[in-house]
Structure formats: C-alpha cells, structure tokens
Amino acid sequence: MKPWVLFDSFKQFVDVKDAPQGAIGFVYMITTPQKKKYIGQKVLYRQGKDKKGYAEDGHGKRIESDWKEYATSSKNLMYRPREEKDQWERTILEFAMNKSHLVYLELEYQFKYKVLEDSTFLNGCIEIHYPIYRRQIPQTLQYFTDFMYH
C-alpha cells in the first residue's frame, strides 16, 4: 500500500513522530485509479490493551493505531481487491488536536468538497458520531451558520 502523503507539502508521512505535536488523528482523502474519491478520518492512537496489559489508572494504554496500513471503513471501498488498494493515493488533508476537532474537520472537508453532490466521491452519507463542542472548536457554530444560511 502506498504511504500517506501530506496535502500541503506532498511529503510522505510514515512515522507518527512526524505528526504535529498533540495531534490525535487526521482527515484524509483516498483517490482510486479510476479517480473516485473518499473523505474520512483516522485516529493515530487508540486506548486499549497491549502486550503488557492496562495502565495503572484502569484506562487503556495509549497505543498507536493501525493508521499506516489503514485503507478505509467505507463499504464502497473496503471490499475492493488488495491489488487495487495498493494503487490508491492516500492524502492527509489536515491533522486534528482532539476528537471534536477531528469530527469537525471531517465534516468541513466533506462539505467543502460537496461529497454528496459530486459523483466522483464515494461518500454515501455524512454522519456525526461524536459531539462537537463550541468551546473546543470556536468557529464551528459560525461555520455551519454561514454554510446553511448563505
């Protein structure tokens, strides 16, 4: 599978240490050889059990996720042959500093690229599975107000 590439610099992103300090995940765009696209999000870390067990506080340890090999959770893409997935362009659009920020950025890019209107995108719907708090993302309310009423 091709490595992730940063949108603004076209540099390869191959090590979590190269992410901006404090980043917990990123919004990405996959482009297939047929020029079909998909916008989604991926976390860099997960909470959970590793070979040594749980952390002392009872919460899971912070473990690097499977982001390097991650393809997508989109049902439109996930069942494609491995040979095709190896040809996908995987682009990181932007890093996020917390979960609310990650969800917000994914929505922002999905609306920006009009993924539900443009037939080149394979996004079948736009879903929110996590609350977006105004105190964490000050521009959220204004962005959606501007988008909906202008």
N, C-alpha and C positions, 0 to 999 in steps of 0.2 A: 504494500500500500504506500502511496506517495506520502511524504511528510506534510505536516501542516505548514502553510505559508502565511506570513503576516501581510495583511491587505495593504498597509501604507508603505511598506518597505520591500516587499517581496522576499524577505529573508525567511529561511526555514526556521520553524520553531520545533526543536527536537528535545529540549530539556526544560522541565518545569522551573528550574532556576533562572531561566531566561525570561520568565513572565514578570510583569511589573510587580514590585513589592506589594504584598497584600491582596493580589488577585486571587479570586477563588474559582474563576471559570471564564468562559469566553462564548461569544456568539460567532457562529460560523456559517459559511456558505459552501455547499457542495455543488460542483458543476460536473455533470456526466459528459462522456464523449459525444453524446447526442445533444449537448448544450442545454439539457434540462437542469434546473437548479432547485436547491432546497435550503432554507434558512432555519437553523436550530440553535440550541445552546448545549454546552457541555461543562461540567464541573471538573476542576483539576484535582480535587481531593474528595474523599468520602470519609464518613465516620464509620468505624467498624472494627472488626476483629482482624488482627494479623496473626502471624505465627506465634507471637508472644502473649496473646490474649488482650484483655481490655485494660484501659488506663485505670489508674488508681481512683479517679473520681467517679467511676462507674459508667462514664460515657465511653464511646468507642474512641480508639486512637485515630488520629488524622493520617489517613493513608492515601497515597497517590492513586488516582483513579486510572481507568483504562483508556485515558484520552489519546494516547499515542496510536493505539490500534482502532480507536472508535470510528465507526462509519456513520451510523445514524440510527435513530429509533423510528424513523418514518417507515410505515408499512409499504409505502410506494417504492422505497429504495432498499430496505433491509434484506429482502429475499433475492436480490439480484445476484448473479454468479460472481464468485470471488475474482475471476479474471476481469470482469467489468469494474468492480470496486477498486481494483488495483490501478485503474486508469483515471479515477476521479480526481479532480482538482479540489483540494481541501483548504479553504481560505479562512483564516481567523479575521473577523471583521473588527472586533473590539473585545478587550478584557473587562471584566466586572469585578468590583471590590467586595460585594456582598450578594446574597441570594436575591434580594429585592432588586438590586441594580441589574443583575443578570436577567431576571424576568423582564424588567423594563426595557433593557437594551434589545432583547429578542423581539419584543413587541414593536419597538421603534423601527428596527430594521425590516420587520415583516410589513409594516405599514408603509415605510419609505419605498420599498421595492414593489409594493402592491401585489404581494404574493397570491392573493385570492383572485385578482383580476387578470394577471399576466399568465398566459397559458404555458410559458416556459418554466414556471415554478410548479413544483410538485407538492407544495404545502396544501393539504386538503382542508385545513381549518387553522384557526388561531385560538389557542387555549391559554388560560391563566390558571396555574395550579398552585400559586403562591401569592400571598398578599403583597401589594406594593404600598409602602408607607410613605406619605408625603415628607415626613421628617428625614427619611433616608434618601429620597430622590426629590429634591425641592422642585425641580422643573416638571415632574410627572403630571400634576394637575393642569398646569398651563399648557403643556404639550397636547394633552388629549382634548382640552377645551378648544385650542386653536385648530386641531385636526377636525374635530366634529362640527365646529360652527363656522369655519372659514373655507 
